[in-house]
Amino acid sequence: MTGISNRKSVYTKQRRIAELAKQMPEAGLHSLSYHMDLDWMREAYRRTPKGKAPGVDGQTDREYEENLE
């Protein structure tokens, strides 16, 4: 999948989640993990500011990148 189509795919999934949340505001969306695939994780990494403090798990952006694929 190319970078642009990858981003469109992630955006489409995000829009679908938002639509479901609007349709069922009283329902909690318990598990979104089935929407998150490697393309989703790559796009999330691309959007994350680099060189900041480690996450709550202590992992840096460089460590995350090394294990992304």
C-alpha positions, 0 to 999 in steps of 0.5 A: 500500500502506498503512503497516500492510499495508506493514509486514506485507509486509516482516515476512512477507518477513523471516520467510520469509528466517529460515525459509530460513536455519533450513532450510538452515543450511549454505547461505549466502544469497548474494543477498537483494536480490530481497526488497528493494523500495521497501516494504522500503526505506521500512520500513527507513528508518522503523525507523532512528533519525534524527539519528545519524552518517552511514553508512559511505557518508557519507550522512545520514538526511535525504539518504537520505530525499530520495532514497528515493522 
